[in-house]
């Protein structure tokens, strides 16, 4: 069921891009490249991204292990 809900936020962002501006003002509207450069170019944003990656890495590793175990179980069941 969760897979069906993923397109809803993406659609909302696509239909209302001005609502998701983090820094509205005269410098908005630079596009995707400028937004990525801003996130990776400023120290506060970069620290936040690294901290988030460190927090989420164990959960991602666990999810990958579970996925591999499910696939292995399916392969054994087919034999």
C-alpha positions in Angstrom: 0.0 0.0 0.0 2.9 2.4 0.7 4.1 2.1 -2.9 0.8 3.7 -4.1 1.3 6.8 -1.9 4.8 7.7 -3.3 3.5 9.6 -6.4 1.2 11.8 -4.4 3.9 14.0 -2.8 5.9 14.0 -6.1 2.7 15.3 -7.9 2.1 17.9 -5.2 5.7 19.2 -5.6 5.4 19.2 -9.4 2.2 21.2 -9.3 3.3 23.8 -6.6 7.1 24.3 -7.0 6.9 27.8 -5.3 5.5 26.3 -2.1 8.7 24.3 -1.5 11.2 27.1 -1.8 13.5 27.0 1.2 14.9 30.5 0.6 12.3 32.6 -1.3 13.4 36.0 -2.5 15.2 37.5 -5.5 17.5 34.5 -5.9 14.9 31.9 -6.3 14.3 30.2 -9.6 17.9 29.0 -10.3 16.7 25.6 -11.2 17.8 22.1 -10.1 21.6 22.6 -10.7 21.7 25.8 -8.5 19.7 24.1 -5.8 22.1 21.1 -5.7 25.1 23.3 -5.7 23.6 25.3 -2.8 23.1 22.2 -0.8 26.6 20.8 -1.4 28.4 24.2 -1.4 27.5 25.5 2.0 28.9 24.0 5.2 25.7 23.9 7.2 23.8 22.1 4.5 26.7 19.7 3.9 27.0 18.9 7.6 23.2 18.2 7.8 23.4 15.9 4.7 26.3 13.9 6.2 24.6 13.6 9.6 21.4 12.4 7.9 23.4 9.8 6.0 25.1 8.5 9.1 21.8 8.2 10.9 20.0 6.4 8.0 22.9 4.1 6.9 22.2 1.4 9.5 18.5 1.3 8.5 19.4 1.1 4.8 21.9 -1.7 5.4 19.2 -3.6 7.3 16.7 -3.1 4.6 19.2 -4.4 2.0 20.0 -7.5 4.1 16.3 -8.2 4.4 15.7 -7.8 0.7 18.6 -10.2 -0.1 17.2 -12.7 2.4 13.8 -12.6 0.8 15.3 -13.0 -2.7 17.4 -16.0 -1.5 14.2 -17.5 0.0 12.3 -17.1 -3.2 15.2 -18.8 -5.2 15.2 -21.7 -2.7 11.4 -22.1 -3.0 11.6 -22.2 -6.9 14.0 -25.2 -6.8 
